[in-house]
Amino acid sequence: MKRSLLTAALPLALLAAACSDGPDEAAAPEPAETMMPVEPDGGIGDGAGPPGPVTAETIPAAFRGVWDYVEGSCDPASDLRVEIGPETMQFYESFGEVTRIEVAGPQDIIVSLAMEGEGETWEMARRFTLSDDGRRLTPAAVGDDQFEPMPLKKCE
């Protein structure tokens, strides 16, 4: 009888010990390592997406002024001359109103324009890269637009 009582009491004693609040550090489980979520773009899982482009309200001052092809005369009749203002661009036979300016760096911007000229209207975007000395401006195509970059010089 003692043997069956011991057999029945032992599991109860172990169960009671497991439920006690006593400081048994050897039996304390290690805290689970919390994994930080990672987003598809490689972010840290804080819910934020990749940073958006930096935009400007007006064309930066370094890009403004009258520009012409490097071999041009800077004369208003020059067909590659462009006059860049804070919110507009005047080309030889067309005019563009700035709709968006993305600033890729102090010498690199992308300008989106609502264009009109010769009875037509269209949308156009150009990347403008300024030389280190600020005397040359190189326009380039953006997107599917096919465009031969022709460096421009600053007219005085």
Helices and strands as residue ranges (DSSP letters): H 2-19, G 25-27, G 61-63, E 65-69, E 82-84, E 88-90, E 95-105, E 108-117, E 120-130, E 136-141, E 152-154
